[in-house]
Amino acid sequence: MISETLIEQDAIGLALTGSLAKGMLAKRLQPKRASEYRDINGLLPNMKQDIAAAGPSTSGTFPNLTAVSPSDLFLVTGVTGFLGGTVVAELLTAPFSAKLLLMVRACSPEEGLERARRSLERFEVPHALLAKLTVANILCGDLGNVAAFERDPRLDAVTHVVNCAGITSFGKDPDVWRVNVDGTLAFAHRLKRATGLKRFVHISTAMICGDKPPSVVEEDVSLGINGQHLVPYTESKAEAERRLLKEMAGLPFVIVRPTIIAGHTRLGCRPSGSIFWAFRMSHALRMTTSPLDGKIDVVPVDYAARAVLHLAAAKELRHNIYHVGSGPNHSSTFAEIDAAFVKADGGVRSGEFHSGSVEEALKRKDSFQQIFGQCNRRFMQVAIRLYGGFAALDATFDNSRLLKEGAPPPPKFSDYLGVCLETCKDVSIYAQAMIDFV
C-alpha cells in the first residue's frame, strides 16, 4: 500500500508528462526480421588497444570481470539510465573481453546507437571507444512491449543479462506496474529460453523494505517487512521480486538491490543529479527528519555498477539476493553529511543543523524562494515530504553478502560529496529534483 500523503497532484502531473512520451515511443517500436540482423560475432570489435585511452579504472578491485569468456554475450538494458549507463561505461573501459548487446528504446538501430552514445558521453567514455559501438550492438526494445523484440535471434545467444531497465520516477507514472512488473516477467520468460544463459541479474531496490524497517535490513527478511511503500516505484519492484522468485524456477537469476545511489566518485553529478538534490535541500533547510547520528545508506553509481558486474560475471554465487550499499560500517551519519557540505562550501554555516519534522519544514513554505532559489512551492512541499520519509527510516542495509563475494567496501558518501556539489552548484535544487519526478 502506498502512503498517499507523499504524492500530490504536482508530482503526478510531472510523471504523466514523462510517461506519455515514453508510451508514444513504445508504440512506434516494431520487431525486425531475422535477416536484418548482423552476425552476433561482430557485436563488439576488439577494444583492448583503446582501453588505455580511457584512463585509470578501479574496476580491477572487482576481479570477476576478467574471468568472462570472449564467447560470452552480455545484454544490458536501461542503457540511457543512470545505473545502466554506468554499467556500460564500466564495461567499455574495463579489461572486458565478451561481446556486448545494448537494449535501447528507439525506432531504429541507428537511433538507438545515437541514444546509447549520447548517454555514455555523460561518463566521459573516450570517443575512440564509443566509435567502436555499431548498430550491431543495439537491440531496439522496451520492457513495456516485449513482444516487439522477443523474436530477435541474438537473444538466443545471450549468456549474461544485466536488467537495469524500468520506470524509476517518484511520481505516479501510470505505466509503472506494466513495465516494472509485467514487462520484467515477460522479459525474464523470453531470456529463459536462451540455452546458454549463465546469469540473469535483475536490478531491484533496497527500498522495497517499506517505511518501518529494522535498523539493519537483511536480504532475506526485507520482502516480509510490514509497513507502507514510500512511492509506487518501490511497490512495483517488490512485486516483481515476488513473482520472479515464484515463477522463474530454472532461470539462473540473481536479484541485486542497490540502496540510495547518488553521484559518482570521479564525475560527481555531471552524469546525473538524481537523489543528490534531496541532500542539498536538507542542507539548505539546515535540518533533517532523522536524528543527527542516524545513518543513511548511500553509494556512488560507479561503485554500484562495478558491484553489479562483479555479481553478474561470478562463476558461482552463494545467494540469489544481494544488497549493494554502504552497510552499517560505511554509511554516513546526517551530521557527517552536513559537515561535508559545510566543508565543500568553504566552512560557511547559515544556522545550526538540527533534527526536526516535515511539518516544521513545511511551515517555512513562504520562504522557499529564499531558501532554495527559484522554485515551485507546491512541488518543493512534495519533495520535502518524500525526503522526510526516506530520511526518517534511519536504516542501513546489510552488505556482508556482497563483501564475502570478494567485492571491496564502498566509499562513504561524506567522502565524495564535495565532488558532487562542485559539479552541480550552478544547477538549482528545484531543477535537479525534477530528474526524479519525470
Stockholm file with secondary structure:
# STOCKHOLM 1.0

chainA/1-438         MISETLIEQDAIGLALTGSLAKGMLAKRLQPKRASEYRDINGLLPNMKQDIAAAGPSTSGTFPNLTAVSPSDLFLVTGVTGFLGGTVVAELLTAPFSAKLLLMVRACSPEEGLERARRSLERFEVPHALLAKLTVANILCGDLGNVAAFERDPRLDAVTHVVNCAGITSFGKDPDVWRVNVDGTLAFAHRLKRATGLKRFVHISTAMICGDKPPSVVEEDVSLGINGQHLVPYTESKAEAERRLLKEMAGLPFVIVRPTIIAGHTRLGCRPSGSIFWAFRMSHALRMTTSPLDGKIDVVPVDYAARAVLHLAAAKELRHNIYHVGSGPNHSSTFAEIDAAFVKADGGVRSGEFHSGSVEEALKRKDSFQQIFGQCNRRFMQVAIRLYGGFAALDATFDNSRLLKEGAPPPPKFSDYLGVCLETCKDVSIYAQAMIDFV
#=GR chainA/1-438 SS CBCGGGCCHHHHHHHHHHHHHHHHHHHHCCCCCGGGSCCGGGSSCCCHHHHGGGCCCGGGGSGGGGGCCTTCEEEEECTTSHHHHHHHHHHHHSSCCSEEEEEECCSSHHHHHHHHHHHHHTTTCCHHHHTTCCGGGEEECCGGGGGGTTTCGGGGGCCEEEECCSCCCSSCCTTHHIIIIIIHHHHHHHHTTCTTCCEEEEECCGGGGCSSCCSEECTTTGGGCCSCBSSHHHHHHHHHHHHHHHHCTTCCEEEEEECEECCBTTTBTSSCCTTHHHHHHHHHHTEESSCTTCEECEECHHHHHHHHHHHHHCSCCSCSEEEESCHHHHCEEHHHHHHHHHHHTTSCCSSCCEECCHHHHHTTGGGHHHHHSSCCHHHHHHHHHHHHHHHTTCCEECCHHHHHTTCCCCCCHHHHHHHHHHTTTTSCHHHHHGGGGC
#=GC SS_cons         CBCGGGCCHHHHHHHHHHHHHHHHHHHHCCCCCGGGSCCGGGSSCCCHHHHGGGCCCGGGGSGGGGGCCTTCEEEEECTTSHHHHHHHHHHHHSSCCSEEEEEECCSSHHHHHHHHHHHHHTTTCCHHHHTTCCGGGEEECCGGGGGGTTTCGGGGGCCEEEECCSCCCSSCCTTHHIIIIIIHHHHHHHHTTCTTCCEEEEECCGGGGCSSCCSEECTTTGGGCCSCBSSHHHHHHHHHHHHHHHHCTTCCEEEEEECEECCBTTTBTSSCCTTHHHHHHHHHHTEESSCTTCEECEECHHHHHHHHHHHHHCSCCSCSEEEESCHHHHCEEHHHHHHHHHHHTTSCCSSCCEECCHHHHHTTGGGHHHHHSSCCHHHHHHHHHHHHHHHTTCCEECCHHHHHTTCCCCCCHHHHHHHHHHTTTTSCHHHHHGGGGC
//
